[in-house]
Amino acid sequence: MEMLQYLEQFNLLSVFVRLALATVLGGLIGLERGSHGQPAGLRTFALVCLGATIAMITDEYLVVTYGTGDPARLAAQVISGIGFLGVGTIIVTGKNYVKGLTTAASLWTTACLGIAIGAGYIAGSLLAFFFIAFVMTVLTALSHYVDEHNTKIKLYLEVDKSDGIEVLYDYVTKNGYEIAAVDKQKRQSLQGKDTVLMVVIDLNKRCSHADFINGLNQNDSIHYIEEIR
């Protein structure tokens, strides 16, 4: 306990521990994002957390050394400024699918974690890291399960121009499902001659989206299927 109190004071050992902790914890968060194929991975998150920590340490150094200033001034700039980096990780695909929101939120949260570490709040930052890890692992798995068994499924489809739409309607109605919304797109399909559809289907019950897609994919008139989440 005395060691923790000592590390929360402003001294050379404390600065070293804060910088090391920011690098390790930020890197661990980035490692999880990188494993999901996100452009912002281990190095990006480690640098964001480290940079926020440096800003907070510098702020504290200026106050301790010169006796004037606001110890939260630089931290406030970090919190607002990190949003620009987060926006760069958000992508809207050609299928109107928004990607990168979790990564952007993770970057912002990691910056806040770095501020807590830089302020010397070691105990609080470790607790914060625990909850961040909980969200990124347990809640992510839970979120994927809920999405996979949602009663409504949104699909991007490329179907045969001649009878693709009819085959889709027949399959949906025959299996007791309902088409909640359908939007015929003007974009070109992969084969260049198919009809492109954005469809929302009400499954009327919780079931596996993968099973539904596999069943729909058995129809020869449906050439491409992708679930939009």
Secondary structure, DSSP 8 states (H G I E B T S, - for coil): -HHHHHHTSSSHHHHHHHHHHHHHHHHHHHHHHHTTT-SS-HHHHHHHHHHHHHHHHHHHHHHHHHS-S-TTHHHHHHHHHHHHHHHTT-EE-TTS-EE-HHHHHHHHHHHHHHHHHHTT-HHHHHHHHHHHHHIIIIIHHHHHHHHHT-SEEEEEEEE-TTTHHHHHHHHHHHTT-EEEEEEEE-S--SSSSSEEEEEEEE-SS---HHHHHHHHTTSTTEEEEEE--
